């Protein structure tokens, strides 16, 4: 056993999320904390602030075992690869870790980013999450993406060679999209040999350009019944292609292909959020705390400690465990819900086929996961 491996024994696991807010283009459906990348000189100051934030939070936490790292955004693949390497090295210096730790980077399949994949691999990234969103040029144009379908395929093929572990994001339920066209797109994506697909229904947020367009009735998203049909067609097609639906919007070719970082968070382990607007959940003195970083880039960069922390009551922690746990196919362990009367409230939902209950777990069926908000309303109301 290596010295590093022995250092992890008995340590509380910790997932690390690093948020890089810059994007080369802001997509019209996006409501994340992002900003346009115009080559600002302040980016180095933000990077230094992220390093400082990581050190500060680590000092407050004490010994932890680094279980996963996820670079999200924004577009973290716009980071210089040597900065990514420095962030990974910093995390490894602060926390012991295992040799097989998953380190994921979100990226886009543009020619500029594809050319940097090898450098990201050298920096320590071993899993790539590609924001493909569609394999149809017309849909990509509608979604405001800055790559073509041909670039997407080239990016996927290159990522497969460089990383091996590759996940694709795809968006469905677009205006005028047909179920058959969506099925063809899923089959084309799966045929590329990737291990993980994250299909997301297009959601309309009021503060986005898409939200304003829908409000002005320039176009309309599919009706709820059709949107559900897209969801169930997704399940059927990907299951037939050996992708298990292990979470509402995540499908993998077996347990080893799942996103370890996301699974850890759904299971309720602590995670540290670093970067402007990043959220976290950290346990101190036996109490779970919700953390959030300052969203404003200038304020985050200038602050010595940009993190606000608020303790969750035991009831709030249980309710959050229920909301996260019901997203996954295995459901939530009942020992995470010691005071919630979920068995009693779930009884009518079980009778209607929306949920299952075993002696140790409560889970939503595929029929239930498509109306998860309704189930949570019934269980927590």
Secondary structure, DSSP 8 states (H G I E B T S, - for coil): --HHHHHHTT--EEEEEEEE-EESS--TT--SS-EE----THHHHHHHHHHHHHHHHHHHH-S-EEEEEEEEES-GGGS-HHHHHHHHHHHHHHSEEEEEEEEEEEE---HHHHTTHHHHHHHT--EEEEEEE-S-HHHHHHTT-SS-HHHHHHHHHHHHHHTS-EEEEEEE--TT--HHHHHHHHHHHHTTT-SEEEEEE----TTSHHHHHHHTTS-----HHHHHHHHHHHHHHHHHTT-EEEETTEEESSGGGS-HHHHHHHTT-EEEEESTT-EEEEEETTEEEEEEE-SSHHHHHH-SS-EEEEE--HHHHHHHHHHHHTTBTT-EEGGG-SS--HHHHHHHHHHTTSEEE-SSEEEE-HHHHTTHHHHHHHHH-
